[in-house]
Amino acid sequence: MEINALAECVASFYISTDPYEWGSNLVPPTKENLLVFCKYLLSSEEGVRIVLRNIEDWGRFLECGGDANPYTTLITEIKEVYREYQIKTLEPELALIQNKKVRSLVERVLRKVPDGFFIDAASSSGKYHPAFSLGEGGLVRHTKAAVWFARQRLWITGHPLAGQSDVIYGAILLHDSAKRGLKWESPYRHEHPLLVIKYLSAAEMDHEEIGIWSEINTLIRTHMGQFTTSPHSEFVLPPIRTSAQLFVHECDYLASKKELVGLDIFEPQKGEMTYGNEKKEGNTHS
């Protein structure tokens, strides 16, 4: 049976069955077997989409048995597996961060952000972003594009911000991670650049990490550039004051241009963005 049909059968079985009516003639698979099945689904992009479509219904079913239901923790486990898959889609960008402590900190935050960051489009209206960043997964593609612009610029020999590249990449990866709120509860939060810092508390970090997290958020909170106010919000975002803040804003701005069409690196169906060390004539890459 093909993977799609198999998943639909399992989903239908669980959604339609009352756990209190399980009898000798209807023995559900064990929690371990179901988790293995879900991990099998999560090993492919198609399977991930299937789990994503059905996970809310599975969750409602699992909750109905209360503490006595042996499946009550399964959804949490599935979500943890799925989150690792989601983070893997950003592996090429994370690999650009050379400092292991910076990369680890960014990965920790990516495990905390709402699923919507990995699922939603970059623009709900479609007015302010190119076609490749619309539709499912569009916000992540926008993020990857912004990192791509940063990488191309930082490749330039002697770039004055090369020494800050790790926190720059970290800031760009997380800049829209609270775009709809920390719990993804709103269509859009104008003050989202100010919310990201709340993903981690000082108690969760050592002294060095607190400094790194502060640097990253200094770049995130000004990524909107000149767009500091909104008629729909009372918040006024801080203005850009440093060259690194301007750099992050420019990469975000370039990645949002609707003119970015027909470029294979930004079209997920045509190929992934690459960050190789191939040399260009007349230029040496860092």
Order of alpha helices (4+ residues) and beta strands (2+ residues): alpha-alpha-alpha-alpha-alpha-alpha-alpha-alpha-alpha-alpha-alpha-alpha
